[in-house]
């Protein structure tokens, strides 16, 4: 490969093919997805330089929403204007949505079959271990001093003992972070987590010194246009749902609930899962705790952002509630999965298309603000509570009075060992645990 001259210009359709391919291979959670994009776009294809790639990533990291999907949207927008961003972001999600609709239907229709039940019997303990690993991974990165440890502990107590809603915990952490940034700035001045660019792979199409293209330059009228279009794209479907079915209908409430969830995903999907659980399981009763664990397992093992678990929640909830009538449960589930995906990801597109020109106005590294640092610390405590919740339902499936499930405990311990010590991937761990669960079920039933 010639690394002394810039690559040939990339057409919209060449980029389209790449973004479609990425949608089917984007396994491994945000870290894995960002690594794939870096290897393909920075190292192999040289569509964008290392410095510009990290600059875009730092912006996406401070936004609510799935940062890998937003990064794809940002680079697509930078290369091929608004439609390039829309296509890149949509193709990052669509394969996962279609796969999850099919898997959700198979789960509902055949989940009680011995084969499927056995597989999920092994997957549930693996998911509990995966969530513990997520708390550890985020904690080691976020909890750099005793102030942040205290915020994490307080958030755990607030949600575990006080059963406070997740938005209240986020708001409280943001306030503490703001005060900490004013009175103890050294303890809250945590960077974006990405080192400055120190590698060079040859000239790129969008290089360090490449001028910002005309469409990416900030203009007030363009910002107003994006805001108005975004508001209409949210308001029109919500108004139609409310008018057609009523505000209290399952589909309308899903649209409203997942709009709020989309604005609370600071710190990634694991941060918003407790909020989704509180609403979908505790408040609305769209699915059971056991189904929530199974949905997270499906989200972990399919391509796309982990937050795509919301498609499973929407499908199962609308299917079980017969949201469109008792005779078309699959249609209700599929419509709900598409609706919740729309409302969950719409803000992500708007943040990039509206904020991108502001980011492109400077190529200096962005930093996390003190409130976001505190929110990330609070998220650690919230995820730990989620891990305990999953562990309880896996190890005592009938409650504390129903006996301890020793086989699930062994599988969970094996999954934790594979994740923490042997550094195996989530997909590998889930697959092995699923087989172990099936064998255990066949031997004990």
C-alpha positions in Angstrom: 0.0 0.0 0.0 1.3 3.4 -0.9 1.4 5.6 2.2 3.2 8.6 0.7 0.2 10.0 -1.1 -3.4 10.6 0.0 -6.0 8.0 -1.0 -8.3 8.6 -3.9 -11.6 10.5 -3.0 -14.3 8.2 -1.7 -17.8 8.4 -3.3 -21.0 8.3 -1.3 -21.7 4.8 -2.5 -18.3 3.5 -1.7 -18.8 4.8 1.8 -22.3 3.3 1.9 -20.9 -0.2 1.3 -18.4 0.3 4.1 -21.0 1.5 6.6 -23.3 -1.4 5.7 -20.4 -3.9 6.3 -19.6 -2.2 9.6 -23.2 -2.6 10.8 -22.8 -6.4 10.5 -19.3 -6.7 12.0 -19.6 -4.2 14.9 -19.2 -6.7 17.8 -17.4 -6.2 21.0 -19.2 -3.2 22.6 -18.1 0.4 22.2 -14.4 -0.4 22.7 -14.4 -3.1 20.0 -16.5 -1.0 17.6 -14.2 2.0 18.0 -11.2 -0.2 17.5 -12.7 -1.6 14.3 -13.4 1.9 12.9 -9.9 3.1 13.8 -8.3 0.1 12.0 -10.4 0.5 8.9 -10.7 4.3 8.6 -7.4 5.5 10.0 -5.0 2.7 9.4 -6.2 0.8 6.4 -8.2 3.2 4.3 -6.8 6.5 5.6 -10.1 8.3 5.2 -9.4 10.4 8.3 -6.2 11.1 10.3 -5.5 9.8 13.8 -5.8 13.3 15.3 -9.1 14.2 13.6 -10.5 10.7 14.5 -9.7 11.2 18.2 -11.0 14.8 18.1 -14.3 13.5 16.9 -14.3 10.6 19.4 -13.7 13.0 22.3 -16.8 14.9 21.4 -18.9 11.8 21.1 -17.6 10.6 24.5 -19.2 13.6 26.3 -22.6 13.2 24.6 -25.4 11.0 25.9 -25.9 8.1 23.6 -23.8 5.3 22.1 -20.4 6.9 21.3 -19.4 4.4 18.6 -22.6 5.0 16.6 -22.2 8.7 17.0 -18.6 8.5 15.8 -19.7 6.7 12.7 -22.4 9.4 12.1 -19.8 12.2 12.7 -17.3 10.8 10.2 -20.0 10.0 7.6 -21.2 13.6 8.0 -17.8 15.1 7.7 -17.2 13.1 4.5 -20.5 13.3 2.7 -22.6 16.0 4.4 -25.8 15.4 6.3 -27.0 12.4 4.3 -23.6 10.8 4.7 -24.0 11.1 8.5 -27.5 9.8 8.5 -26.6 6.8 6.4 -23.5 6.0 8.4 -25.4 6.2 11.7 -28.5 4.3 10.5 -26.5 1.4 8.9 -24.7 1.1 12.3 -28.1 0.3 13.9 -30.3 -1.3 11.2 -28.7 -4.8 11.0 -28.8 -5.1 14.8 -32.5 -4.0 14.8 -33.5 -6.6 12.2 -31.5 -9.4 13.9 -33.0 -8.5 17.3 -36.6 -8.5 15.9 -36.1 -12.1 14.6 -34.3 -13.2 17.8 -37.0 -11.6 20.0 -39.7 -13.4 18.2 -37.9 -16.7 18.4 -37.4 -16.1 22.1 -41.1 -15.4 22.8 -42.3 -18.2 20.6 -39.9 -20.9 21.5 -38.2 -19.7 24.7 -39.9 -22.5 26.8 -38.5 -25.3 24.6 -35.9 -27.4 26.5 -33.2 -26.5 24.0 -33.7 -22.7 24.2 -34.5 -22.8 27.9 -31.2 -24.7 28.5 -29.2 -22.2 26.5 -30.6 -19.3 28.4 -30.1 -21.1 31.7 -26.3 -20.9 31.1 -26.4 -17.4 29.5 -28.1 -15.7 32.6 -25.1 -16.3 34.9 -22.7 -15.1 32.2 -24.6 -11.8 31.9 -24.4 -11.3 35.7 -20.6 -11.7 35.4 -20.5 -9.4 32.3 -22.2 -6.6 34.3 -19.8 -7.0 37.2 -16.9 -6.7 34.7 -18.5 -3.5 33.2 -18.7 -2.0 36.7 -15.0 -2.9 37.3 -13.9 -1.6 33.9 -15.7 1.8 34.2 -14.7 2.1 37.9 -11.0 1.6 37.3 -11.1 4.4 34.7 -13.4 6.8 36.5 -12.7 6.5 40.2 -9.4 8.3 40.5 -9.7 9.7 44.0 -11.7 9.6 47.2 -14.2 12.2 46.1 -15.3 10.2 43.1 -15.3 7.0 45.2 -17.7 8.7 47.6 -20.0 9.8 44.7 -20.0 6.2 43.5 -20.9 4.8 46.9 -23.6 7.4 47.4 -25.2 6.6 44.1 -25.2 2.9 45.0 -26.9 3.6 48.3 -29.4 5.9 46.7 -30.6 3.4 44.1 -30.2 0.2 46.2 -31.5 1.4 49.6 -33.4 4.6 48.6 -34.8 3.3 45.3 -34.3 6.8 43.9 -35.0 7.2 40.1 -31.9 7.2 37.9 -32.5 10.8 36.6 -32.4 12.1 40.1 -29.1 10.3 40.8 -27.7 11.8 37.5 -28.9 15.3 38.5 -27.4 15.0 42.0 -24.1 13.8 40.6 -24.0 16.6 38.1 -24.6 19.1 40.9 -21.8 17.6 43.0 -19.5 17.7 40.0 -20.2 21.3 39.3 -19.5 22.2 42.9 -16.4 20.0 42.9 -15.2 21.7 39.7 -15.4 25.1 41.4 -14.0 24.2 44.8 -11.7 21.2 44.2 -11.0 21.4 40.4 -7.9 19.2 40.6 -10.1 16.2 41.7 -12.7 16.6 39.0 -10.5 17.6 36.0 -10.5 14.2 34.3 -9.7 14.1 30.6 -11.7 12.4 27.9 -9.7 9.2 28.4 -7.9 9.3 25.0 -4.3 10.3 24.6 -3.3 12.8 22.0 -2.6 11.4 18.6 1.0 10.1 18.4 0.8 7.9 15.4 0.8 8.7 11.7 -0.3 6.2 9.0 0.4 8.4 6.0 -1.6 11.2 4.4 -5.4 10.9 4.9 -8.3 12.2 2.9 -9.3 14.3 6.0 -5.8 15.0 7.3 -4.6 17.1 10.3 -4.3 20.2 8.1 -7.3 19.6 5.9 -9.6 22.7 6.0 -13.0 22.2 7.4 -15.4 21.6 4.4 -18.0 24.2 3.7 -20.9 22.1 4.9 -19.2 21.5 8.3 -18.6 25.2 9.1 -20.9 26.7 11.8 -23.9 28.8 10.6 -26.7 29.9 12.8 -29.4 29.3 10.2 -28.1 25.7 9.7 -28.2 25.0 13.5 -31.8 26.3 13.6 -32.7 24.2 10.6 -31.4 21.0 12.2 -33.2 21.8 15.5 -36.5 22.4 13.8 -36.3 19.3 11.6 -35.3 17.2 14.7 -38.1 18.6 16.7 -40.6 17.7 14.0 -39.1 14.2 13.6 -39.8 13.6 17.3 -43.1 15.5 17.6 -45.0 14.1 14.5 -44.7 10.4 15.5 -45.5 11.2 19.1 -48.5 13.3 18.1 -49.7 10.5 15.8 -49.3 7.8 18.4 -51.1 9.9 21.0 -53.9 10.8 18.6 -54.3 7.2 17.3 -54.0 5.2 20.5 -54.1 7.7 23.4 -51.4 8.9 25.7 -51.6 5.9 28.1 -51.3 3.3 25.3 -48.3 1.0 25.4 -46.7 2.3 22.2 -47.2 6.0 23.1 -45.6 5.4 26.5 -42.7 3.5 25.0 -42.0 6.5 22.7 -42.0 8.9 25.6 -40.1 6.6 28.0 -37.3 5.9 25.5 -37.0 9.5 24.5 -36.1 10.2 28.2 -33.8 7.2 28.3 -31.9 8.5 25.2 -31.0 11.6 27.1 -29.6 9.7 30.1 -27.1 7.4 28.5 -24.0 9.2 29.8 -21.4 6.5 30.3 -22.7 4.1 27.8 -25.5 1.5 27.7 -24.7 0.0 31.1 -25.4 3.4 32.6 -29.0 3.6 31.3 -29.9 -0.1 31.8 -30.9 0.5 35.5 -33.2 3.3 34.2 -34.7 1.0 31.6 -35.1 -1.7 34.2 -36.9 0.7 36.6 -39.3 1.7 33.9 -39.8 -1.3 31.7 -39.8 -3.9 34.6 -40.8 -2.0 37.7 -43.2 0.7 36.5 -44.7 -0.4 33.2 -44.4 -4.2 33.6 -43.5 -4.7 30.0 -41.3 -7.6 30.8 -40.0 -9.7 33.7 -36.6 -9.4 35.5 -35.7 -12.8 33.9 -36.6 -11.5 30.4 -34.5 -8.4 31.0 -31.4 -10.5 31.7 -32.1 -12.6 28.5 -32.5 -9.4 26.5 -29.2 -8.1 27.7 -27.6 -11.4 26.6 -29.1 -11.1 23.1 -27.8 -7.5 23.0 -24.3 -8.6 24.0 -24.1 -11.2 21.3 -25.5 -9.3 18.3 -23.7 -6.6 16.3 -24.4 -2.9 16.9 -24.6 -0.8 20.1 -25.5 -2.6 23.3 -28.3 -0.1 23.9 -30.1 -1.9 21.1 -31.4 -4.1 23.9 -34.2 -1.5 23.9 -35.5 -3.2 20.7 -35.9 -6.4 22.6 -37.7 -4.6 25.5 -40.1 -2.9 23.0 -40.8 -6.2 21.1 -41.4 -8.3 24.2 -43.5 -5.5 25.9 -45.8 -4.9 22.9 -46.0 -8.6 22.1 -47.0 -9.4 25.7 -49.4 -6.5 26.0 -51.0 -7.2 22.5 -50.5 -3.6 21.7 -52.2 -3.9 18.3 -54.7 -6.5 19.2 -54.6 -10.2 20.2 -54.5 -11.4 16.5 -51.2 -9.6 15.5 -48.7 -9.9 18.3 -45.7 -10.2 16.0 -46.7 -7.0 14.2 -47.1 -5.2 17.5 -43.7 -6.4 18.7 -41.9 -5.4 15.4 -43.6 -2.0 15.3 -42.6 -1.3 18.9 -39.0 -2.4 18.3 -38.8 0.0 15.4 -40.5 2.8 17.4 -38.2 2.6 20.5 -35.2 2.4 18.2 -36.3 5.6 16.5 -36.9 7.5 19.7 -33.7 6.2 21.3 -31.3 7.1 18.4 -32.9 10.3 17.1 -31.1 12.5 19.7 -27.8 11.0 18.7 -28.2 12.1 15.1 -29.3 15.6 16.2 -26.3 16.0 18.6 -23.9 15.3 15.7 -25.6 17.3 13.0 -26.2 20.3 15.3 -22.9 20.1 17.3 -20.5 18.9 14.7 -19.9 22.3 13.1 -19.1 23.7 16.6 -16.6 20.9 17.2 -15.0 21.4 13.8 -14.3 25.0 14.6 -11.4 23.9 16.7 -9.1 20.9 16.5 -8.0 21.1 20.1 -8.8 18.1 22.3 -12.1 18.4 24.2 -12.2 17.6 27.9 -14.8 16.1 30.1 -16.4 18.7 32.3 -16.5 18.3 36.1 -20.2 17.4 36.1 -19.6 14.6 33.6 -16.8 13.3 35.6 -19.1 13.0 38.6 -21.9 11.5 36.6 -19.4 8.8 35.4 -18.5 8.1 39.0 -22.2 7.8 39.9 -22.7 5.4 37.1 -20.3 2.9 38.7 -22.5 2.7 41.8 -25.6 2.3 39.7 -24.1 -0.5 37.6 -23.0 -2.3 40.7 -26.6 -2.3 41.9 -27.6 -3.7 38.5 -25.0 -6.5 38.9 -26.5 -7.4 42.4 -30.0 -7.3 40.9 -29.0 -9.7 38.2 -27.0 -11.9 40.6 -30.0 -12.2 42.9 -32.4 -13.3 40.2 -29.9 -15.8 38.8 -28.7 -17.4 42.0 -32.1 -17.3 43.8 -34.5 -17.6 40.8 -37.5 -18.3 43.2 -36.4 -15.7 45.8 -34.4 -16.3 48.9 -37.0 -18.8 50.1 -36.7 -20.9 47.0 -33.2 -22.2 47.4 -29.7 -21.4 46.0 -28.9 -22.4 42.4 -25.4 -23.9 42.8 -25.0 -24.7 39.1 -25.7 -21.1 38.1 -23.2 -20.0 40.7 -20.5 -22.3 39.1 -21.3 -21.0 35.6 -21.1 -17.3 36.9 -17.8 -18.0 38.6 -16.4 -19.6 35.4 -17.6 -16.6 33.3 -16.0 -14.2 35.7 -12.7 -16.1 35.6 -12.8 -16.1 31.8 -13.5 -12.4 31.6 -11.2 -11.1 34.3 -8.3 -13.6 34.2 -8.2 -15.1 30.8 -9.5 -11.9 29.1 -11.9 -13.8 26.8 -14.4 -11.8 24.7 -18.0 -11.4 25.7 -19.3 -13.4 22.7 -16.9 -16.4 23.6 -18.0 -16.4 27.2 -21.7 -16.2 26.4 -21.4 -19.1 23.9 -19.5 -21.4 26.2 -21.8 -20.6 29.1 -24.9 -21.3 26.9 -23.5 -24.8 26.1 -22.7 -25.4 29.8 -26.2 -24.4 30.8 -27.8 -26.7 28.1 -25.7 -29.6 29.3 -26.5 -29.0 32.9 -30.3 -28.8 32.1 -30.1 -32.1 30.1 -28.3 -33.9 33.0 -30.6 -32.6 35.8 -34.0 -32.8 34.0 
